[in-house]
Amino acid sequence: MESGLIIGLVFSVVLNLFIVGFILFTGIGKDAWQRFTRKKKHARGGYAYSLMLTKEGNIQEIFSKIDSGKFKYDEKPYIRNPRLTRNFRGMPCHFHMEDMPEPIDPWNNIDSIGMSSAEMDIVMTAATNFDFKEWINKISPFIMIGAVAIIIAFGVSAYFNYTTFQMLRDGAAPFMQNAAVTLKAVGNSTALIPS
């Protein structure tokens, strides 16, 4: 009974550590923590948040300190326009194209930036496509750590089970001998009692 509780406790601790580690040390936890800190900094002021459409066609999140009303990306200045501010993931955000200092409105000015709606959809979803192989490669160290932790937990559990077995075996032999002697003595003494 006690060894079962120990096994359950060890397994629970290992599982919880694995889940917490998975959340904190993968993209999920890092993204959540980064988003939290950025929101706090943005609320205090002095920071700009923009989605930058790079020359390669990727969208990159830019969170930069504002200097003289401008922020820099790749050592080039970019400005903000309150009329073109959109809310993205809970923060005021602009949409910029690389080498164009003015923000754009991707929903209204598609023709002026030379992109069709289909091209914009490809660009917007390119960063969010799920690549299973890449995801497995990212979490493989955590899977290995979890597997090692589970093996260690089973080793500890086996050790405790074996020591419990030895304790019961070593304690049971003298008990059985004492019980046999006692029963034998009780049997002999009942034979002497007249009926």
Helices and strands as residue ranges (DSSP letters): H 2-25, H 27-44, E 47-53, E 59-65, E 70-73, E 76-79, G 82-84, E 86-88, E 91-97, G 111-113, H 117-126, H 132-192
